[in-house]
Amino acid sequence: MARPQKSRKVSNPPVMKGFKPYGMPACQAKPLTLKFEEYESIRLVNYNDMSQDQAAELMNISRPTFTRIYNKALKVIARSLVEGKAIKIEGGNYELDKEWYRCRKCYKLIQGLENHTKCKDCPNFGEEELIRLS
């Protein structure tokens, strides 16, 4: 029997829900899925210029596991670029460092309920408009 997977620690969820290729109809093809932990691996190594060892430690996983996640993320992104497919960022085996919420109307990302305020895009903004990211 295989050992159960540990949750990967994600410190910042993506500000967007995905990407769509420019000049391609959205309904043309089923979008590819990039998991939260795959997004986090790309963010840490390519955006924050961390080594894979440092990023693996931050995500609370081994370096070989990190490398597998990172390589899978690169394949999803490459396939999206080559085939002109959209990317949805969702799901996976992850846990967030802090409580994060997203507004149902404008998709604004909010860290903790204490930090939510009315935004100019959502005149009736309240706690009922927030979706908890888990």
N, C-alpha and C positions, 0 to 999 in steps of 0.2 A: 504494500500500500504506500502510495506517495505521501511525502510529508506535506502538511497544509502550507500554503503560501502565506508569508507575512505581508501585511498591508504595507504599501510603499508610502512614505511620508511625502506629502505635497505641501509646500509652504504657500504658494500663490496660485490660485486657479487662473485659467486664462480669462482675459477680459472679454473675449469674443466666444461665440459658440461654434465657430467654424470658419471656413473659407470657401469661396466659390470662384472658379476661374473666370477671368474677364473674357467676354465674348462667347460664352457657352450658356445655353439655356439651362436653368436650374433643374428642370425635370428630365433632362436628357439621359442621365445615368444615375444609378444608385451611388450616393456619396460613400467615400471611404471613412472608416472610423479611426481616429487617433485617440487612444486612451489618455486619461489624465496623467498617469505616470510616464507615458511616452512623451507627452507635451513637456512635463517637468524635466525630463532628461535633456531634451533639446534646449530648454530655457537655461538650465544650469551650465551645460557645456558650451553651447554656442553663443548664448546671449550674455551670460555672466562670466564667461571665460574661465570656468573651473576645470580642473582635471577630472577624469572619470573617478579617480580614487576619492577626491573631495566630494564630488556629487553623490557617489554611492553612500558615503558616510552621512551626508545630510538627509538622504532618502531612507536611511536606516536599512540598507540592503548590502549584499556583498558586491564587490567590484565585477565579478563575472555575470551576476544577475543584472547589474546596471548595464553592462555592455550589451546583453541580449535585448533589454528594453530599448536602449538607445538605437541599436541597429534596426530593430523593428520599426521604430519611429522614422528613421531615415528612409526605409523601404516604402512606408506609407506616403511620405512626402514626395519621394521620387516618382512613385506610381501616379500620384495625383498630377504632378507636373507633366509627365510624359503622356498620360492618357487623357488629360484635361478633365479630371474628376474633382468634385467638391470634397472637402474634408469636414467631417463633424467631429468635434472634440467632446467626448462623453465617456462615461463608464470606466471600468477598470477595477483594479484591486488597490485602492488607495485610502488614505485617511488624511484629512486636512489638519494642519497645525492649530488653526484657530477656527472659529465659526465664521463662515462666509455665506452671504446672501446675494441673490440677484433679483432686481426689479422685474416683474412680469411685463411691464410696459416698455421701458427704455433699455432694459438689460444691464443697467448700471450695476457694477460689482461693489458690494459693501462688506467691510470687515466688522462683524459684530453688530448686534442690534443697537448698542449704545451710539454707534457712529452713523445711524441712518438719519437723514434729514430730507426735507422736501427738495426735490430737484425741479428745475424750471421745465423739464420735459414732461413731468408727471404732476399735474395740479392736485390730484386727489391721492397723493402718495401717502401710504400708511403701511403698518406692519402686515396687513392682509395682502399687500401687493408683493411681498417678498417671498422668494423661493429659497429654502435652505439648501445649500450645496453640501452633500455629505460624502 
